[in-house]
Amino acid sequence: METDLSLQLAALLFGAGLLAGAIDAIAGGGGLIALPMLLFAGLSPAQALATNKLQGSFGTFSASLYFVRRGLVDLGRMRTMILCTFGGAALGTVLVQRLDPSFLTAVIPLLLILIALYFLFSPRVGEHDRHQRLGELPFALSVGFGVGFYDGFFGPGTGSFFAIACVGLLGFGLTKATAHTKVLNLTSNLASLLCFVAGGQVVWSLGLIMAAGQLLGGRLGASLVVLKGSKLIRPLVVCICILMSLKLLLG
């Protein structure tokens, strides 16, 4: 694709990537900012989705690296979750290029609203780990593969679905759940990106400019998660879920 990349457009893309990366690291939903910007830049919907995976991968990588270095994530223990998430996302991305995912637009907003209500009203959602309801292998096979498939096939709300599963099934506190969510989201982003690259849908010039902003934004958002914890994560998750629901319902 040929693009007339002016300095003003490059600055807008970088700024959008920065903001999207910070929001995504805290509560997910960075695509609410990134996708409209990519469409505004003149990309087709398929190109926008593919390029969003490119720039989003940089933000989730930056956030994940920060959480790993702070000791909030043990990659060795997450190996099976990562593999299952990667496989699910790759399968979902292959299928979405052949099938119509529009039927999900009626169901996903309702699920996102339920997640928002859970985070808003549940007194148990905080910083402390609680009783684990599901083992890590069953979690990997069900949530890792299932949400990974969803991210490759459709995408909106992936971070929220991972977060609620980490809190509700693994018993993680919000900060730890957010850290694990970013690693799994990075995994699904990379799997989808590889499939989109194979399909020739990625617009590299625009995606890499946004990726530079995502690197900084992801690092900033991750540091805010560690500093502020549930006081910051909880209200942002609620707001992002509601905004994504409205966007999907209103089109």
Secondary structure in CASP SS format (residue, H / E / C, confidence):
PFRMAT SS
TARGET T0000
AUTHOR 0000-0000-0000
METHOD secondary structure of the structure
MODEL  1
M C 1.00
E C 1.00
T C 1.00
D C 1.00
L C 1.00
S C 1.00
L H 1.00
Q H 1.00
L H 1.00
A H 1.00
A H 1.00
L H 1.00
L H 1.00
F H 1.00
G H 1.00
A H 1.00
G H 1.00
L H 1.00
L H 1.00
A H 1.00
G H 1.00
A H 1.00
I H 1.00
D H 1.00
A H 1.00
I H 1.00
A H 1.00
G C 1.00
G C 1.00
G C 1.00
G H 1.00
L H 1.00
I H 1.00
A H 1.00
L H 1.00
P H 1.00
M H 1.00
L H 1.00
L H 1.00
F H 1.00
A C 1.00
G C 1.00
L C 1.00
S C 1.00
P H 1.00
A H 1.00
Q H 1.00
A H 1.00
L H 1.00
A H 1.00
T H 1.00
N H 1.00
K H 1.00
L H 1.00
Q H 1.00
G H 1.00
S H 1.00
F H 1.00
G H 1.00
T H 1.00
F H 1.00
S H 1.00
A H 1.00
S H 1.00
L H 1.00
Y H 1.00
F H 1.00
V H 1.00
R H 1.00
R C 1.00
G C 1.00
L C 1.00
V C 1.00
D C 1.00
L C 1.00
G C 1.00
R C 1.00
M C 1.00
R H 1.00
T H 1.00
M H 1.00
I H 1.00
L H 1.00
C H 1.00
T H 1.00
F H 1.00
G H 1.00
G H 1.00
A H 1.00
A H 1.00
L H 1.00
G H 1.00
T H 1.00
V H 1.00
L H 1.00
V H 1.00
Q C 1.00
R C 1.00
L C 1.00
D C 1.00
P H 1.00
S H 1.00
F H 1.00
L H 1.00
T H 1.00
A H 1.00
V C 1.00
I H 1.00
P H 1.00
L H 1.00
L H 1.00
L H 1.00
I H 1.00
L H 1.00
I H 1.00
A H 1.00
L H 1.00
Y H 1.00
F H 1.00
L H 1.00
F H 1.00
S C 1.00
P C 1.00
R C 1.00
V C 1.00
G C 1.00
E C 1.00
H C 1.00
D C 1.00
R C 1.00
H C 1.00
Q C 1.00
R C 1.00
L C 1.00
G C 1.00
E H 1.00
L H 1.00
P H 1.00
F H 1.00
A H 1.00
L H 1.00
S H 1.00
V H 1.00
G H 1.00
F H 1.00
G H 1.00
V H 1.00
G H 1.00
F H 1.00
Y H 1.00
D H 1.00
G H 1.00
F H 1.00
F C 1.00
G C 1.00
P C 1.00
G C 1.00
T H 1.00
G H 1.00
S H 1.00
F H 1.00
F H 1.00
A H 1.00
I H 1.00
A H 1.00
C H 1.00
V H 1.00
G H 1.00
L C 1.00
L C 1.00
G C 1.00
F C 1.00
G C 1.00
L H 1.00
T H 1.00
K H 1.00
A H 1.00
T H 1.00
A H 1.00
H H 1.00
T H 1.00
K H 1.00
V H 1.00
L H 1.00
N H 1.00
L H 1.00
T H 1.00
S H 1.00
N H 1.00
L H 1.00
A H 1.00
S H 1.00
L H 1.00
L H 1.00
C H 1.00
F H 1.00
V H 1.00
A H 1.00
G C 1.00
G C 1.00
Q C 1.00
V C 1.00
V C 1.00
W H 1.00
S H 1.00
L H 1.00
G H 1.00
L H 1.00
I H 1.00
M H 1.00
A H 1.00
A H 1.00
G H 1.00
Q H 1.00
L H 1.00
L H 1.00
G H 1.00
G H 1.00
R H 1.00
L H 1.00
G H 1.00
A H 1.00
S H 1.00
L H 1.00
V H 1.00
V H 1.00
L H 1.00
K H 1.00
G C 1.00
S H 1.00
K H 1.00
L H 1.00
I H 1.00
R H 1.00
P H 1.00
L H 1.00
V H 1.00
V H 1.00
C H 1.00
I H 1.00
C H 1.00
I H 1.00
L H 1.00
M H 1.00
S H 1.00
L H 1.00
K H 1.00
L H 1.00
L H 1.00
L H 1.00
G C 1.00
END
